[in-house]
């Protein structure tokens, strides 16, 4: 059975527990190791890893990226996860579970910069890189053997080692024959993982998992499938494809195929983000407009920061609200030109919010922009609206101060409240 050392890339001997060249126990071994070429690469606790890299004193401490008593956890390191802290968890709950954790507010500009460095390294492996987010992507390494003078499996191990050496963070690699299985594989051995999931073993591996294990099947869809008699993936595997399509339509065929590890989607390098957004779930439901307005400003600043870091702009502002009974409301307004400015995003979303605050209690608030465009098109000078020009000038000046002295150097008055 083919095997390789993930540390020195030497081919490992059959049945060996350690590398004969360097003595490392980190061996990758699989029957299809040298024939698979679709990979999913995912950074390990990305934001937290970057912060630990930049502050070595945090290396062995639990770190939570998030902020505010009413905020949520963006991500956390694996030390914090031992205490039960998880992404999207309310901050108050995370603080209770791990009171000794170091809390750091997200620095999106820094994370985007690191993400770009990572993406550049991926593109050196293959032009077929499909980004999923700032810290993960699919790669198709088909036909790269001659270019790199090694099979994709070895190129990926070399890539992971290079990321550690040059960027200072770790990644987990999943290698398989298609995107669905590669993404599953990358989650099997985190952090610093390297897992291979072959097509032959996929059906048996998937069979005992709940249907929600399938990419795209959330809690609501999972509950619906369970009511229809499909609790685990084996139930889907036993079903007739035509019968599933009769019951579930096109989704039935997708589930039938994925339950068997069949996925014919190609890695698409042209995949681009369609929107940039930020949202938060409240600890207690909120109906007060002033309280919602303060949170909306913070979210608008967060979206603005991400747009500027990515050098893009958006022309349609989207507001998202979820009521106390879990009903979602979405509202949108299209601007006369693309924007990156927090003030413009806030102004438009605030107008949308005003029409929705009628005493209804909300448990979630979100804001985002879509109809994305190049950052060069953002916020053209308006000689007629002098107020808009002044607002833009002030915001750009604040960005310059923050870039030099940190995000906390300047805080707009609306963002200040009793929790700060």
VOPAGU-2260 file (C-alpha; in pm, 1 decimal, decimal comma):
REM VOPAGU-2260
SITE   aa  ch    i         X         Y         Z
SITE  UNK   A    0       0,0       0,0       0,0
SITE  UNK   A    1     150,2     340,1    -100,0
SITE  UNK   A    2     264,4     558,7     190,3
SITE  UNK   A    3     462,4     878,2     237,0
SITE  UNK   A    4     615,3    1075,8     521,9
SITE  UNK   A    5     436,2    1406,8     566,3
SITE  UNK   A    6     746,4    1565,8     717,2
SITE  UNK   A    7    1027,5    1474,3     477,6
SITE  UNK   A    8     819,0    1342,3     182,5
SITE  UNK   A    9    1008,4    1014,3     168,3
SITE  UNK   A   10     812,9     711,3      45,4
SITE  UNK   A   11     741,1     495,9     351,2
SITE  UNK   A   12     800,4     122,1     370,9
SITE  UNK   A   13     508,0    -120,6     376,3
SITE  UNK   A   14     375,0    -157,0     730,0
SITE  UNK   A   15     627,4      88,7     879,3
SITE  UNK   A   16     519,9     284,3    1186,6
SITE  UNK   A   17     782,0     555,6    1133,6
SITE  UNK   A   18     966,2     713,9     844,1
SITE  UNK   A   19    1290,6     533,0     770,7
SITE  UNK   A   20    1457,2     864,3     674,5
SITE  UNK   A   21    1358,0    1107,2     951,1
SITE  UNK   A   22    1185,2     888,5    1210,5
SITE  UNK   A   23     857,5    1081,2    1195,4
SITE  UNK   A   24     539,5     888,2    1279,7
SITE  UNK   A   25     333,0    1118,6    1055,6
SITE  UNK   A   26     280,7     879,9     766,9
SITE  UNK   A   27       0,4     899,1     510,5
SITE  UNK   A   28     -99,4     556,1     384,1
SITE  UNK   A   29    -380,9     463,4     145,2
SITE  UNK   A   30    -441,6     227,1    -145,5
SITE  UNK   A   31    -544,7     516,8    -373,7
SITE  UNK   A   32    -284,6     761,5    -242,0
SITE  UNK   A   33    -103,7     811,0    -573,7
SITE  UNK   A   34    -412,9     824,4    -796,4
SITE  UNK   A   35    -633,6    1086,2    -624,1
SITE  UNK   A   36    -609,0    1453,1    -720,2
SITE  UNK   A   37    -900,2    1655,3    -572,3
SITE  UNK   A   38    -815,4    1827,3    -245,8
SITE  UNK   A   39    -982,6    2042,8      15,3
SITE  UNK   A   40    -747,9    2261,8     218,8
SITE  UNK   A   41    -875,8    2420,8     538,3
SITE  UNK   A   42    -678,8    2633,2     783,6
SITE  UNK   A   43    -689,9    2526,1    1148,8
SITE  UNK   A   44    -869,2    2784,8    1368,2
SITE  UNK   A   45    -749,5    3044,9    1119,0
SITE  UNK   A   46    -804,2    3377,7    1299,6
SITE  UNK   A   47    -678,2    3240,3    1631,4
SITE  UNK   A   48    -376,1    3079,3    1464,0
SITE  UNK   A   49    -276,0    3410,4    1305,2
SITE  UNK   A   50    -303,3    3587,7    1641,6
SITE  UNK   A   51     -93,4    3318,9    1812,9
SITE  UNK   A   52     165,1    3344,3    1537,8
SITE  UNK   A   53     191,8    3720,1    1595,3
SITE  UNK   A   54     200,9    3690,9    1974,9
SITE  UNK   A   55     403,0    3384,3    2085,6
SITE  UNK   A   56     298,0    3441,4    2448,3
SITE  UNK   A   57     -47,6    3313,4    2346,1
SITE  UNK   A   58      84,3    2988,0    2200,6
SITE  UNK   A   59     -34,4    2755,4    2479,1
SITE  UNK   A   60    -326,6    2965,8    2601,5
SITE  UNK   A   61    -695,2    2944,9    2506,8
SITE  UNK   A   62    -774,6    3223,0    2259,7
SITE  UNK   A   63   -1118,9    3338,5    2149,4
SITE  UNK   A   64   -1170,2    3571,0    1854,6
SITE  UNK   A   65   -1482,2    3777,9    1912,3
SITE  UNK   A   66   -1586,8    4071,3    2122,8
SITE  UNK   A   67   -1847,1    4240,3    2334,6
SITE  UNK   A   68   -2075,2    4084,9    2589,4
SITE  UNK   A   69   -2350,5    4051,1    2328,8
SITE  UNK   A   70   -2131,9    3937,5    2042,9
SITE  UNK   A   71   -2057,5    3587,2    1920,5
SITE  UNK   A   72   -1741,1    3381,3    1884,0
SITE  UNK   A   73   -1587,8    3422,2    1537,7
SITE  UNK   A   74   -1350,4    3134,9    1602,2
SITE  UNK   A   75   -1139,5    2993,4    1882,0
SITE  UNK   A   76    -824,2    2789,9    1915,2
SITE  UNK   A   77    -825,9    2420,7    1998,4
SITE  UNK   A   78    -723,0    2490,0    2360,0
SITE  UNK   A   79   -1047,0    2686,8    2404,1
SITE  UNK   A   80   -1250,7    2413,5    2234,1
SITE  UNK   A   81   -1148,9    2173,2    2510,0
SITE  UNK   A   82   -1365,7    2383,5    2741,9
SITE  UNK   A   83   -1665,3    2361,2    2507,4
SITE  UNK   A   84   -1621,9    2694,1    2327,7
SITE  UNK   A   85   -1739,5    2685,8    1964,9
SITE  UNK   A   86   -1775,2    2923,8    1670,7
SITE  UNK   A   87   -2101,5    3126,2    1664,7
SITE  UNK   A   88   -2147,5    3072,4    2040,5
SITE  UNK   A   89   -2261,2    3384,2    2232,9
SITE  UNK   A   90   -1963,2    3554,1    2394,5
SITE  UNK   A   91   -2119,7    3556,0    2740,1
SITE  UNK   A   92   -2145,8    3177,6    2725,5
SITE  UNK   A   93   -1788,7    3139,2    2595,9
SITE  UNK   A   94   -1658,3    3355,9    2881,9
SITE  UNK   A   95   -1838,3    3138,5    3135,5
SITE  UNK   A   96   -1701,7    2817,7    2985,3
SITE  UNK   A   97   -1345,0    2948,5    2960,8
SITE  UNK   A   98   -1297,9    3256,0    3183,5
SITE  UNK   A   99    -919,3    3236,1    3150,1
SITE  UNK   A  100    -929,9    3275,6    2771,8
SITE  UNK   A  101    -766,5    3569,9    2597,8
SITE  UNK   A  102   -1034,9    3758,5    2400,5
SITE  UNK   A  103    -923,5    3930,1    2079,5
SITE  UNK   A  104   -1142,7    4136,5    1849,7
SITE  UNK   A  105   -1124,3    4027,0    1482,7
SITE  UNK   A  106    -870,0    4204,5    1261,5
SITE  UNK   A  107   -1008,5    4131,4     916,6
SITE  UNK   A  108    -746,1    4331,3     729,2
SITE  UNK   A  109    -471,2    4114,8     879,9
SITE  UNK   A  110    -658,5    3790,5     815,2
SITE  UNK   A  111    -729,1    3884,1     453,5
SITE  UNK   A  112    -359,8    3957,6     398,7
SITE  UNK   A  113    -263,8    3613,9     530,1
SITE  UNK   A  114    -542,9    3457,3     325,7
SITE  UNK   A  115    -397,5    3611,5      11,0
SITE  UNK   A  116     -54,1    3472,2      90,5
SITE  UNK   A  117    -210,3    3129,0     133,3
SITE  UNK   A  118    -405,1    3161,0    -193,1
SITE  UNK   A  119     -88,9    3256,7    -381,7
SITE  UNK   A  120      79,6    2938,8    -258,0
SITE  UNK   A  121    -219,0    2731,4    -369,2
SITE  UNK   A  122    -199,3    2882,0    -717,7
SITE  UNK   A  123     162,8    2770,4    -739,4
SITE  UNK   A  124      32,3    2414,5    -705,0
SITE  UNK   A  125    -244,4    2445,6    -965,2
SITE  UNK   A  126    -447,4    2714,9   -1142,3
SITE  UNK   A  127    -761,3    2519,9   -1052,0
SITE  UNK   A  128    -825,8    2671,2    -708,3
SITE  UNK   A  129   -1186,3    2727,1    -598,0
SITE  UNK   A  130   -1203,1    2947,5    -287,6
SITE  UNK   A  131   -1478,4    2873,8     -37,2
SITE  UNK   A  132   -1378,8    3139,5     214,0
SITE  UNK   A  133   -1078,1    3336,3     328,0
SITE  UNK   A  134    -912,8    3024,2     472,0
SITE  UNK   A  135   -1030,4    2725,9     267,1
SITE  UNK   A  136   -1045,8    2612,6     -94,3
SITE  UNK   A  137   -1081,3    2317,5    -328,1
SITE  UNK   A  138    -788,0    2231,8    -554,5
SITE  UNK   A  139    -773,7    2010,6    -862,7
SITE  UNK   A  140    -418,8    1881,8    -907,7
SITE  UNK   A  141    -496,5    1655,8   -1203,2
SITE  UNK   A  142    -205,1    1648,9   -1445,1
SITE  UNK   A  143      39,2    1830,4   -1214,2
SITE  UNK   A  144     264,0    1525,0   -1162,3
SITE  UNK   A  145     506,6    1624,2   -1436,2
SITE  UNK   A  146     512,3    1990,2   -1331,8
SITE  UNK   A  147     598,3    1917,1    -968,3
SITE  UNK   A  148     775,8    1584,9   -1034,3
SITE  UNK   A  149     564,6    1417,5    -770,1
SITE  UNK   A  150     204,4    1294,0    -734,1
SITE  UNK   A  151     -62,0    1530,6    -592,6
SITE  UNK   A  152     -54,3    1353,2    -255,9
SITE  UNK   A  153     310,4    1443,5    -207,9
SITE  UNK   A  154     264,7    1798,0    -345,7
SITE  UNK   A  155      -6,6    1857,8     -85,7
SITE  UNK   A  156     212,3    1731,7     199,6
SITE  UNK   A  157     489,1    1962,6      79,0
SITE  UNK   A  158     241,7    2250,6      60,1
SITE  UNK   A  159     122,2    2196,5     418,9
SITE  UNK   A  160     481,8    2193,3     543,8
SITE  UNK   A  161     560,1    2509,6     347,9
SITE  UNK   A  162     260,3    2693,9     496,3
SITE  UNK   A  163     387,7    2615,0     845,0
SITE  UNK   A  164     741,2    2727,0     761,3
SITE  UNK   A  165     663,6    3043,7     566,1
SITE  UNK   A  166     327,1    3167,6     695,5
SITE  UNK   A  167     342,7    3025,3    1046,8
SITE  UNK   A  168      -1,0    2862,4    1065,5
SITE  UNK   A  169    -123,8    2507,6    1004,0
SITE  UNK   A  170    -367,8    2358,7     756,1
SITE  UNK   A  171    -558,9    2033,3     727,9
SITE  UNK   A  172    -569,9    1852,8     393,9
SITE  UNK   A  173    -837,9    1623,2     257,6
SITE  UNK   A  174    -757,7    1423,1     -56,6
SITE  UNK   A  175   -1010,1    1227,2    -259,4
SITE  UNK   A  176   -1164,0    1175,8    -602,5
SITE  UNK   A  177   -1422,7    1454,7    -574,4
SITE  UNK   A  178   -1510,4    1771,3    -383,1
SITE  UNK   A  179   -1768,3    1615,2    -149,8
SITE  UNK   A  180   -1535,1    1346,7     -21,6
SITE  UNK   A  181   -1232,1    1578,3      -9,5
SITE  UNK   A  182   -1416,0    1821,4     218,0
SITE  UNK   A  183   -1522,8    1537,6     445,8
SITE  UNK   A  184   -1163,5    1409,6     458,0
SITE  UNK   A  185   -1018,8    1746,0     561,1
SITE  UNK   A  186   -1230,6    1739,4     879,0
SITE  UNK   A  187   -1126,8    1390,0     988,3
SITE  UNK   A  188    -793,9    1463,1    1153,2
SITE  UNK   A  189    -788,1    1830,0    1255,9
SITE  UNK   A  190    -571,7    2013,4    1343,2
SITE  UNK   A  191    -266,6    1968,5    1119,3
SITE  UNK   A  192    -443,2    1680,2     953,1
SITE  UNK   A  193    -390,4    1489,4     631,2
SITE  UNK   A  194    -663,4    1242,5     540,9
SITE  UNK   A  195    -739,6    1038,3     232,3
SITE  UNK   A  196   -1088,8     909,1     154,6
SITE  UNK   A  197   -1114,6     679,1    -145,8
SITE  UNK   A  198   -1415,1     612,3    -363,7
SITE  UNK   A  199   -1428,9     239,9    -282,6
SITE  UNK   A  200   -1457,9     293,6      93,4
SITE  UNK   A  201   -1687,9     598,0      76,5
SITE  UNK   A  202   -2030,0     422,3      87,8
SITE  UNK   A  203   -1940,1     218,5     397,1
SITE  UNK   A  204   -1782,1     522,7     562,9
SITE  UNK   A  205   -2090,6     736,5     499,9
SITE  UNK   A  206   -2358,7     477,3     581,6
SITE  UNK   A  207   -2381,8     520,9     963,7
SITE  UNK   A  208   -2360,6     901,5     956,5
SITE  UNK   A  209   -2671,8    1118,4    1006,4
SITE  UNK   A  210   -2817,6    1272,4     690,6
SITE  UNK   A  211   -2704,3    1613,9     816,9
SITE  UNK   A  212   -2348,7    1494,6     754,7
SITE  UNK   A  213   -2412,9    1560,3     384,3
SITE  UNK   A  214   -2296,7    1900,6     270,3
SITE  UNK   A  215   -2596,2    2135,7     238,2
SITE  UNK   A  216   -2832,8    1938,0     462,7
SITE  UNK   A  217   -2902,1    2154,6     766,9
SITE  UNK   A  218   -3115,0    2092,3    1074,6
SITE  UNK   A  219   -3443,9    2185,4     907,3
SITE  UNK   A  220   -3383,1    1969,5     599,7
SITE  UNK   A  221   -3250,5    1690,8     820,8
SITE  UNK   A  222   -3567,4    1696,1    1030,7
SITE  UNK   A  223   -3778,2    1687,5     714,0
SITE  UNK   A  224   -3580,1    1390,2     579,1
SITE  UNK   A  225   -3613,8    1207,1     909,8
SITE  UNK   A  226   -3991,9    1247,5     899,1
SITE  UNK   A  227   -3977,1    1092,4     551,2
SITE  UNK   A  228   -3785,4     794,8     691,8
SITE  UNK   A  229   -3428,0     898,4     614,3
SITE  UNK   A  230   -3242,9     932,8     945,0
SITE  UNK   A  231   -2895,7     811,9     846,8
SITE  UNK   A  232   -2717,0     806,1     513,7
SITE  UNK   A  233   -2765,9     429,0     486,3
SITE  UNK   A  234   -3139,9     500,1     455,7
SITE  UNK   A  235   -3067,7     710,2     146,5
SITE  UNK   A  236   -2835,8     443,7       9,6
SITE  UNK   A  237   -3112,2     181,8      36,2
SITE  UNK   A  238   -3365,6     403,8    -139,4
SITE  UNK   A  239   -3443,4     380,9    -509,9
SITE  UNK   A  240   -3313,8     684,1    -700,8
SITE  UNK   A  241   -3636,3     729,3    -895,4
SITE  UNK   A  242   -3842,4     706,3    -578,9
SITE  UNK   A  243   -3625,4     969,2    -407,9
SITE  UNK   A  244   -3663,8    1201,0    -707,3
SITE  UNK   A  245   -4040,0    1148,6    -697,6
SITE  UNK   A  246   -4047,0    1247,9    -329,5
SITE  UNK   A  247   -3779,4    1521,1    -323,5
SITE  UNK   A  248   -3735,7    1634,0    -682,5
SITE  UNK   A  249   -3387,2    1728,0    -804,4
SITE  UNK   A  250   -3266,5    1730,3    -443,1
SITE  UNK   A  251   -3355,1    1360,8    -422,1
SITE  UNK   A  252   -3111,2    1275,3    -699,7
SITE  UNK   A  253   -2837,5    1486,3    -539,1
SITE  UNK   A  254   -2882,3    1313,1    -203,1
SITE  UNK   A  255   -2893,0     967,5    -360,8
SITE  UNK   A  256   -2562,9    1030,2    -539,8
SITE  UNK   A  257   -2385,0    1196,1    -247,3
SITE  UNK   A  258   -2492,7     917,7     -12,9
SITE  UNK   A  259   -2278,0     690,0    -230,5
SITE  UNK   A  260   -1987,3     935,0    -250,9
SITE  UNK   A  261   -2070,3    1034,9    -610,2
SITE  UNK   A  262   -2004,2    1401,1    -693,7
SITE  UNK   A  263   -1932,1    1516,5   -1048,8
SITE  UNK   A  264   -1893,1    1888,9    -974,6
SITE  UNK   A  265   -1569,8    2029,2   -1112,0
SITE  UNK   A  266   -1333,6    2259,6    -923,2
SITE  UNK   A  267   -1426,0    2605,4   -1052,4
SITE  UNK   A  268   -1152,1    2869,4   -1024,0
SITE  UNK   A  269   -1396,0    3143,9   -1127,7
SITE  UNK   A  270   -1610,2    3105,2    -818,2
SITE  UNK   A  271   -1642,6    3446,4    -655,0
SITE  UNK   A  272   -1818,3    3576,4    -347,3
SITE  UNK   A  273   -2161,0    3717,5    -427,9
SITE  UNK   A  274   -2196,6    3919,6    -109,8
SITE  UNK   A  275   -2016,7    4039,1     202,0
SITE  UNK   A  276   -2211,6    4040,7     526,4
SITE  UNK   A  277   -2202,0    4032,4     905,0
SITE  UNK   A  278   -2467,5    3928,9    1153,0
SITE  UNK   A  279   -2513,0    3862,3    1521,9
SITE  UNK   A  280   -2759,8    3668,4    1734,5
SITE  UNK   A  281   -2866,3    3840,9    2055,9
SITE  UNK   A  282   -2852,3    3691,7    2402,7
SITE  UNK   A  283   -3208,3    3818,5    2461,5
SITE  UNK   A  284   -3462,9    3929,1    2201,5
SITE  UNK   A  285   -3457,1    4303,0    2120,7
SITE  UNK   A  286   -3739,1    4529,4    2000,7
SITE  UNK   A  287   -3593,4    4870,6    2093,0
SITE  UNK   A  288   -3487,4    5067,6    1784,3
SITE  UNK   A  289   -3200,9    5249,2    1956,5
SITE  UNK   A  290   -3045,7    4921,0    2073,9
SITE  UNK   A  291   -3083,1    4769,5    1727,7
SITE  UNK   A  292   -2936,8    5083,1    1571,7
SITE  UNK   A  293   -2618,0    5060,9    1778,9
SITE  UNK   A  294   -2566,7    4698,6    1678,0
SITE  UNK   A  295   -2641,8    4783,0    1314,4
SITE  UNK   A  296   -2362,5    5041,4    1317,8
SITE  UNK   A  297   -2112,2    4788,3    1451,9
SITE  UNK   A  298   -2212,7    4539,3    1181,8
SITE  UNK   A  299   -2190,2    4808,5     912,6
SITE  UNK   A  300   -1834,3    4888,8    1022,6
SITE  UNK   A  301   -1747,2    4519,8    1011,4
SITE  UNK   A  302   -1881,3    4484,3     655,6
SITE  UNK   A  303   -1702,7    4802,8     550,3
SITE  UNK   A  304   -1374,5    4672,2     691,2
SITE  UNK   A  305   -1407,9    4347,7     495,9
SITE  UNK   A  306   -1489,3    4531,0     172,4
SITE  UNK   A  307   -1187,5    4757,6     207,6
SITE  UNK   A  308    -958,3    4467,6     294,6
SITE  UNK   A  309   -1074,8    4274,2     -13,8
SITE  UNK   A  310   -1064,1    4589,4    -230,9
SITE  UNK   A  311   -1423,0    4541,9    -347,0
SITE  UNK   A  312   -1746,4    4738,9    -312,0
SITE  UNK   A  313   -2118,6    4663,2    -312,4
SITE  UNK   A  314   -2412,9    4850,2    -460,6
SITE  UNK   A  315   -2706,1    4672,5    -293,9
SITE  UNK   A  316   -2744,0    4692,7      84,1
SITE  UNK   A  317   -2924,8    4398,7     244,9
SITE  UNK   A  318   -3085,0    4387,1     589,5
SITE  UNK   A  319   -3162,6    4057,9     762,8
SITE  UNK   A  320   -3379,0    4016,4    1071,2
SITE  UNK   A  321   -3492,6    3702,2    1249,8
SITE  UNK   A  322   -3790,4    3731,2    1482,0
SITE  UNK   A  323   -3826,9    3564,4    1820,3
SITE  UNK   A  324   -4032,2    3287,3    1652,9
SITE  UNK   A  325   -3746,8    3221,9    1405,2
SITE  UNK   A  326   -3910,4    3385,5    1102,2
SITE  UNK   A  327   -3662,0    3562,2     874,5
SITE  UNK   A  328   -3717,3    3900,9     714,6
SITE  UNK   A  329   -3488,1    4029,8     439,2
SITE  UNK   A  330   -3499,0    4378,8     291,8
SITE  UNK   A  331   -3275,4    4543,8      30,9
SITE  UNK   A  332   -3196,4    4883,5    -116,2
SITE  UNK   A  333   -2983,4    4953,0    -423,8
SITE  UNK   A  334   -2756,4    5257,7    -411,0
SITE  UNK   A  335   -2673,4    5491,5    -697,5
SITE  UNK   A  336   -2310,6    5368,4    -691,3
SITE  UNK   A  337   -2104,1    5091,7    -523,5
SITE  UNK   A  338   -1978,8    5170,8    -173,7
SITE  UNK   A  339   -1722,5    5060,7      82,0
SITE  UNK   A  340   -1822,5    5315,2     345,6
SITE  UNK   A  341   -1968,3    5208,4     678,1
SITE  UNK   A  342   -2165,1    5533,5     690,8
SITE  UNK   A  343   -2344,8    5465,3     361,6
SITE  UNK   A  344   -2410,6    5100,8     448,0
SITE  UNK   A  345   -2547,3    5208,8     786,0
SITE  UNK   A  346   -2758,6    5491,4     643,4
SITE  UNK   A  347   -2933,0    5263,5     393,7
SITE  UNK   A  348   -2978,5    4968,3     629,7
SITE  UNK   A  349   -3100,9    5201,1     905,7
SITE  UNK   A  350   -3375,9    5325,9     676,4
SITE  UNK   A  351   -3476,6    4964,2     611,3
SITE  UNK   A  352   -3462,0    4885,0     982,7
SITE  UNK   A  353   -3683,6    5183,1    1070,1
SITE  UNK   A  354   -3972,2    5033,5     874,1
SITE  UNK   A  355   -3940,1    4699,5    1055,6
SITE  UNK   A  356   -3919,7    4815,5    1418,6
SITE  UNK   A  357   -4288,4    4810,5    1509,7
SITE  UNK   A  358   -4256,9    4643,4    1848,8
SITE  UNK   A  359   -4156,3    4306,4    1703,4
SITE  UNK   A  360   -3887,9    4130,0    1905,4
SITE  UNK   A  361   -3583,2    4019,0    1707,7
SITE  UNK   A  362   -3325,9    3756,1    1793,6
SITE  UNK   A  363   -3085,3    3822,7    1503,4
SITE  UNK   A  364   -2973,3    4122,4    1302,6
SITE  UNK   A  365   -2751,5    4118,9     995,6
SITE  UNK   A  366   -2637,6    4356,8     724,3
SITE  UNK   A  367   -2451,5    4296,3     401,0
SITE  UNK   A  368   -2386,7    4420,1      50,8
SITE  UNK   A  369   -2424,9    4244,5    -283,6
SITE  UNK   A  370   -2389,8    4342,0    -650,4
SITE  UNK   A  371   -2016,0    4345,7    -588,5
SITE  UNK   A  372   -1775,6    4551,5    -797,4
SITE  UNK   A  373   -1409,2    4648,3    -802,8
SITE  UNK   A  374   -1302,6    4875,1    -518,6
SITE  UNK   A  375   -1190,6    5143,4    -766,0
SITE  UNK   A  376   -1557,0    5211,7    -846,6
SITE  UNK   A  377   -1650,8    5277,4    -483,9
SITE  UNK   A  378   -1798,4    5605,1    -362,5
SITE  UNK   A  379   -1731,8    5841,5    -654,9
SITE  UNK   A  380   -1693,3    6208,3    -560,2
SITE  UNK   A  381   -2028,8    6384,3    -536,1
SITE  UNK   A  382   -1988,2    6754,2    -607,3
SITE  UNK   A  383   -2356,4    6820,2    -546,1
SITE  UNK   A  384   -2386,2    6640,9    -210,6
SITE  UNK   A  385   -2115,9    6809,9      -4,4
SITE  UNK   A  386   -2230,6    6628,1     312,3
SITE  UNK   A  387   -2162,4    6289,5     150,3
SITE  UNK   A  388   -1813,6    6405,3      54,2
SITE  UNK   A  389   -1740,9    6517,7     410,6
SITE  UNK   A  390   -1861,1    6184,7     551,2
SITE  UNK   A  391   -1637,5    5995,1     308,4
SITE  UNK   A  392   -1336,7    6211,9     393,8
SITE  UNK   A  393   -1387,6    6164,0     767,9
SITE  UNK   A  394   -1422,0    5787,1     734,4
SITE  UNK   A  395   -1109,0    5755,0     520,3
SITE  UNK   A  396    -919,8    5966,6     774,8
SITE  UNK   A  397   -1038,7    5735,1    1054,1
SITE  UNK   A  398    -922,7    5434,1     850,5
SITE  UNK   A  399    -575,2    5588,8     820,9
SITE  UNK   A  400    -553,7    5641,9    1197,5
SITE  UNK   A  401    -670,0    5285,9    1268,4
SITE  UNK   A  402    -421,9    5144,2    1019,7
SITE  UNK   A  403    -140,4    5320,5    1202,5
SITE  UNK   A  404    -249,6    5280,8    1565,4
SITE  UNK   A  405    -495,2    4986,7    1564,4
SITE  UNK   A  406    -871,2    4938,2    1535,5
SITE  UNK   A  407    -942,9    5073,3    1882,1
SITE  UNK   A  408    -767,6    5403,9    1814,7
SITE  UNK   A  409   -1087,1    5572,7    1693,7
SITE  UNK   A  410   -1446,0    5471,4    1769,4
SITE  UNK   A  411   -1741,7    5656,8    1620,0
SITE  UNK   A  412   -1980,3    5789,2    1884,2
SITE  UNK   A  413   -2271,4    5567,8    1785,7
SITE  UNK   A  414   -2064,5    5257,5    1862,4
SITE  UNK   A  415   -2011,1    5359,1    2225,2
SITE  UNK   A  416   -2248,0    5215,4    2482,3
SITE  UNK   A  417   -2250,1    5102,6    2840,9
SITE  UNK   A  418   -2076,5    4773,6    2757,7
SITE  UNK   A  419   -1761,0    4937,0    2619,0
